[in-house]
Amino acid sequence: MPIEAPVRCRAETRYPERPTEVYWEGVWHPVSLLRSWREPGMICFRVRSEAGRWFLLRYDLARDRWEVSVGD
């Protein structure tokens, strides 16, 4: 189940463009971008932390907020 969590991103031409860190369990985790795509009203990213944890990041354009899900 996704939760709302802070995400830091690079934004050269638009926000968000490339996630760089996700705040999870009280710690900022540097991440590498694996894939990005769009869904209705959302910009989505599949990322992996330096520790090997996978995250699905979904940015809700209308609400200006992030939803984060953790994977294996």
N, C-alpha and C positions, 0 to 999 in steps of 0.2 A: 504494500500500500504506500503510495507516495506521501511524503510529508513536505511542508514548506521549509526551505533551508537556504541560507545565503550561498551565492556562487559568485566568484570573481571571474571576469572575462576581459579579453582583449576586444576592442571595438575600433577598427580602422575606418570602416565606411558606414557601419550600422551597429546597433546594439541588439542582441548579443551576437558576437561573431565567432569567438573561440574561447570556451571555458578554460581557465588556467588553474583554478582551485575550487574545491567544494568544502563547505563546513559540515562535518559529520561527527557525531559523538564528541563534541567539544574540541575538535581539532581541525585545523585547515589542512586539507590533503591536496598536494599538487597533482594535477591530472594531465593526461595526454588525450587528445581528441582522436577518436577512432572513426566516427561517422556522424554526419549531421543530416537532418531532413526536416521538412515542414509537415505539419498536420493542421487542420482547420483551427485557426486562432493560436497556434503553438509553433515554437521553434524547438526542435528536439536534438539532443546530443547523446551519443554513447561514448563514455570516457572510461579510462582506467587510471587508477591511482598508482603512484610509485611503489606502493606496497602490494599491488596486484589486485586490489578490489575494483569491481566494475560498478559503474553508476549509470543510470538513465536520468538525464537532466531535461526537464521540459519547462520552457519559459512561456508563461501565459501572457500574451501580448495585451489583452484587454485589462488584466488585473495588475500587470507589471510586477509579477512575482514568479519565483522558481518553485517547481515541484521536483523532489529528488527521490528516486528509488534506488535501493542497493541490490546488486545481483551477486552471483557467484563467479 
